């Protein structure tokens, strides 16, 4: 369930940007891209450090994110943001590592879906 949510005042990000973001998240987390959700909210009215120059906020979510890897994730995401014109000093990245019980999927939670099938028979 890795998620990449970008909020930016950059207008009309390139059509291939979503695909690049999705692939990057898959690479960074080591999880299949089929489980990745990437969202780009571009053209927003935003200020950062008192100006409306190019800026962004990124939320990066994935079960099992390790704080020891945040700097590596940050460097890779900053490079991706640079491709659309967001300078390194004009963005923040928030990292979230939810536990499986906090993620809903298919009418249940990832925690429940991860249980062995024999355990599911008793629900």
Residue frames as a rotation matrix with the C-alpha (Angstrom) as fourth column:
UNK 1
0.551 0.834 0.000 0.00
0.834 -0.551 0.000 0.00
0.000 0.000 -1.000 0.00
UNK 2
-0.508 -0.757 -0.410 2.79
0.720 -0.635 0.281 2.48
-0.473 -0.152 0.868 -0.61
UNK 3
0.623 0.727 0.290 1.38
0.780 -0.546 -0.307 5.93
-0.065 0.417 -0.907 -1.37
UNK 4
-0.675 -0.736 -0.056 2.99
0.705 -0.665 0.246 9.02
-0.218 0.126 0.968 -2.84
UNK 5
0.524 0.849 0.070 0.94
0.847 -0.510 -0.152 12.21
-0.093 0.139 -0.986 -2.56
UNK 6
-0.654 -0.750 0.101 2.33
0.755 -0.636 0.163 15.38
-0.058 0.183 0.981 -4.13
UNK 7
0.657 0.713 -0.247 0.89
0.684 -0.700 -0.204 18.84
-0.318 -0.035 -0.947 -3.57
UNK 8
-0.461 -0.886 -0.040 2.55
0.745 -0.411 0.526 21.50
-0.483 0.213 0.850 -5.72
UNK 9
0.340 0.521 -0.783 2.00
-0.020 -0.828 -0.560 24.86
-0.940 0.206 -0.271 -7.32
UNK 10
-0.818 -0.561 -0.126 3.76
-0.200 0.073 0.977 23.66
-0.539 0.825 -0.172 -10.47
UNK 11
0.207 0.921 -0.331 1.17
-0.699 -0.098 -0.708 23.85
-0.684 0.378 0.624 -13.23
UNK 12
0.867 0.287 -0.408 0.68
-0.498 0.550 -0.670 20.83
0.032 0.784 0.620 -15.47
UNK 13
-0.002 -0.845 0.534 3.32
-0.571 0.440 0.693 18.35
-0.821 -0.303 -0.484 -14.39
UNK 14
-0.540 -0.267 -0.798 4.56
-0.838 0.254 0.482 16.25
0.074 0.930 -0.361 -17.33
UNK 15
0.459 0.831 -0.314 2.32
-0.809 0.537 0.240 13.30
0.368 0.143 0.919 -18.31
UNK 16
0.264 -0.418 -0.869 5.05
0.057 0.906 -0.419 10.78
0.963 0.061 0.263 -17.43
UNK 17
-0.419 -0.498 0.759 5.59
-0.662 -0.404 -0.631 12.17
0.621 -0.767 -0.161 -13.93
UNK 18
0.436 0.659 0.613 2.98
-0.898 0.365 0.246 9.93
-0.062 -0.658 0.750 -12.26
UNK 19
0.904 -0.128 -0.409 4.62
-0.020 0.941 -0.338 6.85
0.428 0.314 0.848 -13.76
UNK 20
-0.081 -0.993 0.083 8.04
-0.053 -0.079 -0.995 8.00
0.995 -0.085 -0.046 -12.60
UNK 21
-0.233 0.063 0.970 6.73
-0.922 -0.331 -0.200 8.61
0.309 -0.941 0.136 -9.08
UNK 22
0.773 0.607 0.182 5.07
-0.634 0.746 0.204 5.19
-0.012 -0.273 0.962 -8.98
UNK 23
0.656 -0.607 -0.449 8.24
0.191 0.709 -0.679 3.42
0.730 0.359 0.581 -10.14
UNK 24
-0.302 -0.796 0.525 10.36
-0.377 -0.406 -0.832 5.36
0.876 -0.449 -0.177 -7.66
UNK 25
0.121 0.422 0.899 8.11
-0.992 0.011 0.129 4.40
0.044 -0.907 0.419 -4.74
UNK 26
0.957 0.216 -0.193 8.22
-0.231 0.971 -0.060 0.76
0.175 0.102 0.979 -5.82
UNK 27
0.286 -0.939 -0.189 12.02
0.179 0.246 -0.953 0.89
0.941 0.239 0.239 -6.02
UNK 28
-0.334 -0.448 0.829 12.44
-0.636 -0.543 -0.549 2.68
0.696 -0.711 -0.103 -2.68
UNK 29
0.175 0.513 0.840 10.12
-0.971 0.232 0.061 0.37
-0.164 -0.826 0.539 -0.77
UNK 30
-0.866 -0.500 -0.018 10.97
-0.490 0.839 0.238 -2.85
-0.104 0.215 -0.971 -2.60
UNK 31
-0.298 0.853 0.429 7.25
0.050 0.462 -0.885 -3.45
-0.953 -0.242 -0.180 -3.07
UNK 32
-0.484 0.194 0.854 5.49
0.840 0.376 0.391 -4.43
-0.245 0.906 -0.344 -6.27
UNK 33
-0.993 0.086 -0.087 4.38
-0.108 -0.949 0.295 -1.39
-0.057 0.302 0.951 -8.28
UNK 34
-0.450 0.881 -0.148 0.93
0.266 0.290 0.919 -3.03
0.853 0.374 -0.364 -8.55
UNK 35
0.109 0.462 -0.880 0.45
0.977 0.111 0.180 -2.05
0.181 -0.880 -0.440 -4.89
UNK 36
-0.744 -0.518 -0.423 1.60
0.585 -0.810 -0.039 1.60
-0.322 -0.276 0.906 -5.30
UNK 37
0.501 0.827 0.255 -0.76
0.866 -0.476 -0.156 4.58
-0.008 0.299 -0.954 -5.44
UNK 38
-0.697 -0.694 -0.179 0.66
0.671 -0.720 0.178 7.88
-0.253 0.004 0.968 -6.71
UNK 39
0.506 0.859 0.071 -1.36
0.856 -0.491 -0.160 11.10
-0.103 0.142 -0.985 -6.65
UNK 40
-0.725 -0.682 0.094 -0.32
0.689 -0.716 0.114 14.48
-0.011 0.148 0.989 -8.04
UNK 41
0.553 0.792 -0.259 -2.23
0.784 -0.600 -0.161 17.60
-0.283 -0.114 -0.952 -7.08
UNK 42
-0.548 -0.818 0.175 -0.63
0.823 -0.489 0.291 20.24
-0.152 0.303 0.941 -9.28
UNK 43
-0.458 0.304 0.836 -1.46
0.393 -0.774 0.497 23.86
0.798 0.556 0.235 -10.02
UNK 44
0.320 0.589 -0.742 -2.35
0.920 -0.007 0.392 24.57
0.226 -0.808 -0.544 -6.38
UNK 45
0.505 -0.151 0.850 -2.27
-0.207 -0.977 -0.051 27.99
0.838 -0.150 -0.525 -4.76
UNK 46
0.684 -0.364 -0.632 0.65
0.712 0.520 0.472 27.57
0.157 -0.773 0.615 -2.37
UNK 47
0.620 -0.648 0.442 3.23
-0.587 -0.757 -0.287 29.60
0.521 -0.081 -0.850 -0.52
UNK 48
0.706 -0.542 -0.456 6.47
0.682 0.692 0.235 28.33
0.188 -0.477 0.859 0.93
UNK 49
-0.260 -0.830 -0.494 8.88
0.917 -0.373 0.144 30.52
-0.304 -0.415 0.857 2.87
UNK 50
-0.078 0.337 -0.938 6.69
0.250 -0.905 -0.345 33.53
-0.965 -0.262 -0.014 2.11
UNK 51
-0.541 -0.098 -0.835 6.71
-0.705 -0.489 0.514 33.28
-0.458 0.867 0.196 -1.69
UNK 52
0.578 0.775 0.256 4.70
-0.410 0.546 -0.731 31.56
-0.706 0.318 0.633 -4.40
UNK 53
-0.178 -0.715 -0.676 7.80
-0.983 0.164 0.085 30.34
0.050 0.680 -0.732 -6.24
UNK 54
0.173 0.222 -0.960 7.82
-0.422 0.897 0.131 26.65
0.890 0.382 0.249 -7.19
UNK 55
-0.561 -0.290 0.775 7.24
-0.828 0.191 -0.528 24.53
0.005 -0.938 -0.347 -4.09
UNK 56
-0.004 0.546 -0.838 5.84
-0.353 0.783 0.512 21.19
0.936 0.297 0.190 -2.96
UNK 57
-0.148 0.023 0.989 4.73
-0.933 0.329 -0.147 19.02
-0.329 -0.944 -0.027 -0.08
UNK 58
-0.215 0.058 -0.975 5.07
-0.512 0.843 0.163 15.24
0.832 0.534 -0.152 -0.40
UNK 59
0.229 0.277 0.933 3.50
-0.902 0.420 0.097 12.60
-0.365 -0.864 0.346 1.79
UNK 60
-0.266 -0.428 -0.864 5.16
-0.663 0.732 -0.159 9.21
0.700 0.530 -0.478 1.52
UNK 61
0.246 0.491 0.836 3.30
-0.925 0.375 0.053 6.33
-0.288 -0.786 0.547 3.19
UNK 62
0.116 -0.078 -0.990 4.20
-0.499 0.857 -0.126 2.67
0.859 0.509 0.061 3.41
UNK 63
0.964 0.157 0.215 3.90
-0.266 0.548 0.793 -0.09
0.007 -0.822 0.570 5.95
UNK 64
0.714 -0.700 0.009 7.37
0.660 0.677 0.325 -0.84
-0.234 -0.226 0.946 7.25
UNK 65
0.598 -0.557 0.577 9.16
0.054 -0.690 -0.722 2.42
0.800 0.463 -0.382 6.37
UNK 66
0.371 -0.577 -0.728 12.34
0.927 0.284 0.247 2.58
0.065 -0.766 0.640 8.43
UNK 67
0.955 -0.004 -0.298 13.43
0.067 -0.972 0.227 5.90
-0.290 -0.236 -0.927 9.90
UNK 68
0.091 -0.995 0.030 17.02
0.126 0.042 0.991 4.95
-0.988 -0.086 0.129 9.13
UNK 69
-0.384 -0.172 0.907 16.08
0.870 0.261 0.418 5.09
-0.308 0.950 0.050 5.42
UNK 70
0.598 0.743 -0.299 14.31
0.606 -0.664 -0.437 8.48
-0.524 0.080 -0.848 5.44
UNK 71
0.117 -0.618 -0.778 17.39
-0.327 -0.764 0.557 10.40
-0.938 0.189 -0.291 4.27
UNK 72
-0.829 -0.401 0.390 17.78
0.172 0.480 0.860 8.01
-0.532 0.780 -0.329 1.31
UNK 73
-0.048 0.903 0.427 14.08
0.968 0.148 -0.205 8.36
-0.248 0.404 -0.881 0.44
UNK 74
0.563 0.269 -0.781 14.34
0.274 -0.953 -0.130 12.13
-0.779 -0.141 -0.610 0.77
UNK 75
-0.398 -0.807 -0.437 17.30
-0.266 -0.354 0.897 12.36
-0.878 0.474 -0.074 -1.62
UNK 76
-0.808 0.114 0.578 15.53
0.532 0.563 0.633 10.28
-0.253 0.819 -0.516 -4.26
UNK 77
0.248 0.968 0.043 12.25
0.934 -0.226 -0.278 12.20
-0.259 0.109 -0.960 -3.95
UNK 78
0.320 -0.213 -0.923 14.10
0.028 -0.972 0.234 15.55
-0.947 -0.101 -0.305 -4.04
UNK 79
-0.780 -0.626 0.009 15.74
-0.020 0.039 0.999 14.49
-0.626 0.779 -0.043 -7.30
UNK 80
-0.449 0.710 0.542 12.32
0.893 0.381 0.240 13.61
-0.036 0.592 -0.805 -8.75
UNK 81
0.522 0.660 -0.540 10.90
0.660 -0.714 -0.235 16.97
-0.540 -0.234 -0.808 -7.64
UNK 82
-0.210 -0.709 -0.674 13.87
-0.064 -0.678 0.733 18.72
-0.976 0.197 0.097 -9.26
UNK 83
-0.783 -0.067 0.618 12.76
0.554 0.376 0.743 17.25
-0.282 0.924 -0.257 -12.59
UNK 84
0.145 0.893 0.426 9.59
0.946 -0.251 0.204 19.36
0.289 0.373 -0.882 -12.42
UNK 85
-0.109 -0.322 0.941 11.38
0.282 -0.917 -0.281 22.49
0.953 0.234 0.190 -11.21
UNK 86
0.912 0.373 0.173 10.99
-0.071 -0.270 0.960 22.29
0.404 -0.888 -0.219 -7.42
UNK 87
0.018 -0.981 0.194 14.29
-0.483 -0.179 -0.857 23.29
0.875 -0.078 -0.477 -5.78
UNK 88
-0.282 -0.257 -0.925 15.67
0.510 0.776 -0.371 21.35
0.813 -0.576 -0.088 -2.81
UNK 89
-0.947 -0.139 -0.288 14.99
0.320 -0.456 -0.831 24.24
-0.016 -0.879 0.476 -0.44
UNK 90
-0.658 0.751 -0.053 11.33
-0.750 -0.646 0.143 24.59
0.073 0.133 0.988 -1.51
UNK 91
0.147 0.757 -0.637 9.70
-0.423 0.630 0.651 21.37
0.894 0.174 0.412 -0.35
UNK 92
-0.329 -0.149 0.933 8.93
-0.907 0.324 -0.268 19.24
-0.262 -0.934 -0.241 2.67
UNK 93
-0.246 0.243 -0.938 8.54
-0.375 0.869 0.323 15.47
0.893 0.432 -0.123 2.69
UNK 94
-0.005 0.333 0.943 6.49
-0.991 0.127 -0.050 13.75
-0.136 -0.934 0.330 5.37
UNK 95
-0.645 -0.265 -0.716 7.08
-0.391 0.920 0.011 10.06
0.656 0.287 -0.698 6.03
UNK 96
0.135 0.751 0.646 4.37
-0.987 0.160 0.020 7.82
-0.088 -0.640 0.763 7.42
UNK 97
-0.775 -0.353 -0.525 4.72
-0.383 0.922 -0.055 4.17
0.504 0.158 -0.849 8.43
UNK 98
0.110 0.898 0.426 1.21
-0.975 0.014 0.222 3.00
0.193 -0.439 0.877 9.26
UNK 99
-0.736 -0.222 0.639 0.65
-0.410 0.898 -0.160 -0.37
-0.538 -0.380 -0.752 10.85
UNK 100
-0.953 0.297 -0.058 -1.38
0.118 0.542 0.832 -2.94
0.278 0.786 -0.552 8.87
UNK 101
-0.359 0.874 -0.327 -4.49
0.905 0.239 -0.353 -2.43
-0.230 -0.422 -0.877 11.03
UNK 102
-0.208 0.227 -0.952 -4.60
0.120 -0.959 -0.255 1.23
-0.971 -0.167 0.172 9.95
UNK 103
-0.766 -0.099 -0.635 -5.01
-0.592 -0.278 0.757 0.46
-0.252 0.956 0.154 6.24
UNK 104
0.119 0.888 0.444 -8.36
-0.273 0.459 -0.845 -0.60
-0.955 -0.021 0.297 4.83
UNK 105
-0.661 -0.278 -0.697 -8.53
-0.745 0.126 0.655 -2.74
-0.094 0.952 -0.290 1.70
UNK 106
-0.665 0.408 -0.626 -11.18
-0.167 0.735 0.657 -4.98
0.728 0.541 -0.421 0.14
UNK 107
0.333 0.930 0.157 -13.68
-0.323 -0.044 0.945 -4.31
0.886 -0.366 0.286 2.93
UNK 108
0.842 -0.157 -0.515 -11.27
0.523 0.465 0.714 -5.25
0.128 -0.871 0.474 5.70
UNK 109
0.746 -0.658 -0.102 -7.76
-0.566 -0.708 0.423 -4.27
-0.351 -0.258 -0.900 6.80
UNK 110
0.266 -0.759 -0.594 -4.33
-0.669 0.298 -0.681 -5.24
0.694 0.578 -0.429 5.57
UNK 111
-0.537 -0.436 0.723 -3.78
-0.839 0.370 -0.399 -6.86
-0.094 -0.820 -0.564 8.96
UNK 112
0.235 0.720 0.653 -6.77
-0.511 0.663 -0.547 -9.17
-0.827 -0.205 0.524 8.44
UNK 113
0.866 0.091 -0.491 -5.75
-0.495 0.291 -0.819 -9.91
0.069 0.952 0.297 4.85
UNK 114
-0.032 -0.987 -0.160 -2.27
-0.823 0.116 -0.556 -10.88
0.567 0.114 -0.816 6.06
UNK 115
-0.017 0.085 0.996 -3.55
-0.831 0.554 -0.061 -13.55
-0.557 -0.828 0.061 8.43
UNK 116
-0.961 -0.272 0.042 -3.17
-0.218 0.846 0.486 -17.18
-0.168 0.458 -0.873 7.41
UNK 117
-0.492 0.814 -0.308 -6.29
-0.515 0.013 0.857 -18.47
0.702 0.580 0.413 5.67
UNK 118
-0.319 0.393 -0.863 -7.08
0.591 0.794 0.143 -20.93
0.741 -0.464 -0.486 8.46
UNK 119
-0.815 0.015 -0.579 -7.27
0.492 -0.509 -0.706 -17.98
-0.306 -0.861 0.407 10.90
UNK 120
-0.858 0.488 -0.163 -9.75
-0.508 -0.754 0.416 -16.23
0.080 0.440 0.894 8.58
UNK 121
-0.477 0.702 -0.530 -12.19
0.146 0.657 0.739 -19.12
0.867 0.275 -0.416 8.89
UNK 122
-0.359 0.282 -0.890 -12.79
0.923 0.248 -0.294 -18.21
0.138 -0.927 -0.349 12.54
UNK 123
-0.998 -0.033 -0.051 -13.75
0.040 -0.989 -0.140 -14.55
-0.045 -0.142 0.989 11.91
